[in-house]
Amino acid sequence: ANQKKRHMGDTKHFCPVSLKENFVLYPGQQEHAAKYKEKIYCFSTSENRDKFLQNPEEYVAHNEPLQAPPLRVCFLGVHGAGKSTCARQMADKLGIFHIQFEEYLQELILPKTKKKVGPSHDEDNEDDFKIPENLEDLSETMTKTKTEKSKQDMELTAEEKAIKANLMDNKELPPEILDKIVPDWWKKEPFWSTGFILDGFPRSPDEAKYLSERGLWPDAAVYIQVEESDILGRLFPPRLKKWKDRRRRKKEYKRKLKDLKAKKRV
């Protein structure tokens, strides 16, 4: 094994072509290996091997070692496992970006939806329980809210609708939409030279496959496992408080509405 190690090329078991062209540490395959100046190089694809063999000097180290890309980490785990807390602290410590995937999607459609969407944000609308001065205003407000909502839905582009469906009902995002979001973190500044922790992506085998097919390899994937009881202890009290507040506001709303109707009758 030591002898084999000694004869590996500058990029060890990573593909030198992927490193040079995409600044990604892409694990090479044994079946796509080639020898150059007594050193063995492994490549991610046979096309990359051919590219290397046409002009090896372009992909090997000369006066100084090849530069490795910055750290790119995927943080995974169930909802409430504490991914974002850990990811934020770690990103601060390492001086790299923290990208919270769901938050990022919310920000993309927020200008149109005006509020966050999805199961955990469904009950956040304060305007539901606002009582106007008289009943005419009330029916007007309700109609206005309905028209605004349908207008918003009409205004969303196909792409924004897909993002909204993903946040609301967990519907898979198609690769052509992911293409507009994900590759930039690997390929564009400021992420390209700084690195990042991608928190909450990939969320499904298809999304993991997508990263692999696009050659977007993280250097590590951290999966946080927690006991259900811990998650319950952390998420349940604030949810319960939210539910109680909403019930209280609903009761208050009904009482005010009753008073308003009685006043109107008088």
N, C-alpha and C positions, 0 to 999 in steps of 0.2 A: 504494500500500500504506500509506503514511504517513497519508494522508487517511482511509483506512478505519479504521486503528488509532485515530485521534483521535476517531472517532465511535462506537467501541465503548462499551458500557455499563460500569458499575463492575466487573462480574465478568469483563471481557474476553470470551474465547470459552467460559467456563464457565457452566453453567446457574444463574441466580440463585435459582431455586426449590429446586433440590437443595441449594444452599449453605445457604439459610435453614432448610429443613425437615429435612435430613439431615446437615448440616455436612460435605458431601462436594463436592470439586471434580469435577463430572461434565461432561465435554466436551459442549458444545451442538452441535446440528446446524444447518447453514445453512438446511435446509428448514423448520426450526421457529424461524425468527427473527421478531422483532417490533420495531417502532420505538416508543420512548417518549421524549418531550422531546428530539428530534433525536438520540437515541443508539440504537444497534442492540444488541439483546440476543439471544443464541442459547439455545435450550432443549433439554433432553435428550429431551422428548416433546411432542407437540402438547397433551396434557392440561396439562402444566406451563406451556405458553405461554398457554393459556386462563386458567389460575389467576392468572398474572401480570397479564394484561390486565384481569381483574376488579378487582384491587386492587394496582396497580403500586407504590404508595408503601410497601407492606409489604416489598418486596424490594430497594429501592434504598437507596443510602447517603444519609444526611442530614447531620448535623454532622461526622461523622468517617467515615473509610473503613470498608468492611465488613471484618470479621475473617476471615482465612483459617484453615482448619482446620490442625491440627498435621500433621507429616510422617508419611506412611504409605508404607512401602516393602515390596515383595515381593522376597525374595532367592531366586534359583533357580540350579540347577546340578546336575550329576551327583553321586552319592554319593562322598564323599571329595574333593570339589573345594575344600573349606575354607570352605564357606558359613558354618557356625556360628561359626568363629573370626573371620571378617571381620565378620559381623553383630553378634556380641557386642561387638567393639571399637568398631564404628561406633555402636551403640546407647549404649554407655557415654559415648562422646565427645559425642553429641548429647543425652544425658539423656532418651532415650525407651526404651520397653520392647523387650526382645528376646523374641520368642515362637518357640520351636522347635516346629514343628507336630507332628512325630512324638513328641517328648518329651511334649508336651501330651496326645496321645492315650494314650500309655503311662500317664500319671498318672491318666487317667480310669478305667482298668480295673485299675490296680495293687492297690487294696484287695481285689479279688476274685481276681486271678491270682497275687498275692503275689510275682511276679517279672516282669521285662520279657519280652515275647514278640516273636517275629519271627526271621528268619534270623540276624541278627547276635547274638542273645541266646540262641539255641537251646542252646548248649553251656555256658551259664554255671551250670548247676545243680550246686552243690557236693555236695548230698546223694546224688548218684548213686553215689559211691564211698565211702560211709561203711560201715564194717564193724562190726556189733554184736558183743557178747561171744560169743553162741552162735548156731547155725544156726536154731533155732526163732524167735529174735528177728528173724533176717534175713528169713525168709518173711513174718513178721508185718509187718515194715517195708515190704516190697515190696507186700503187699496193701494196706496203709494208704495208701501213696503212690498206688496205682492208684485206690482209692476216693475219696481226696481230690481227685484230678484230675477224675474223672467228676462228683463233687459240685460242684466249681468250675464245670465246663462247664454243669451243670444250673442253677446259681444265676445265671449271667449273663443279663441282660435281653436282649431282641432287639437293642436299641441297642448294648449292650456286645459282643454276639456279632459285630455288623457291624464294630465298631471293631477287634476282635481279628482278624477275617478280613482286614481292610485291612492290619493290621500284619504278619500272617503271610504272606498270599498276594497282597497288593496288590489285593484286591477293592475296586472303587469304593465310596465312601461315598455313600449316597443323599442327595439334597438335603434331605430332612426331618431327617436327622441333622446335616448341615452347618449347617442353620438353627439348631440348638441350640448350635453352637460358634462359628462364624465371625462372624455379624453383631455380637455383643457387642463385638468389638474395635473396630468402627467406631462403635457406637452407645451404649456404656455406659462409665461411669467405672470405673477411672482412665484407660483408654485414650483415651476420647473427647476429652479436653482435652490429653493428653500426647503421643499418637502412638506408633508402633511400627515395628519391623522384623519382618515375618512371614517366618520362615526355613523354606523347604521347602514352600511352598504358594503358588499352585496347582501340582500335580504333573502334571496332565493337561489336554488341551484342554477336557474336560467341566468340570473344576474352574474353569478360567479363564472358561468360559461361565457357570458358576454365579455367579461374582463379578459379571460384567457384568449378568446378569439381575436380580440383587438390588440393583444400583446401588452395589455396594461397590467403589469405584475406588481403587486405590493411586495415589500421586502419581508413583511410578516403579517400574519392575521392573528389578532388576539380575540379569543372567544371567552366572554365572561360568564361563568356559570354560578348561579345562586339558588339557594333554597327558596321554594315558593313562599314559605312562611316569612322570609325576610322581605320579599317583594310586597307581600300583603301588608306587613307592618309599616312599610314606607309609603305605599300608594293609597291604602284604604282611608286613613284618617283625613287627608286633604280632600279626597273624593267625597267622603261622607259630609264634610263641612260644606262643600260646594253644593251638594244635593239639598242639605238642610236650608242653606241660604236661599236657594232657588225656590224651595217650597214656601219659605217665609214670604218671599217677594210675590209669589203667585197668590198666596192668601190675601196679602195686602192689596194686590191688584184687584182681586175679586170683590173685596170689601169696598174699595173706592168706586169700582164700576157700579156696584149696587146702589151706593149713595148717589152717584151721578144720575142713575136711571130714576131713582125716587125723586130727586130734585127736579128732573125733567118733567115727571108726571105732575108734580105740584105746579 
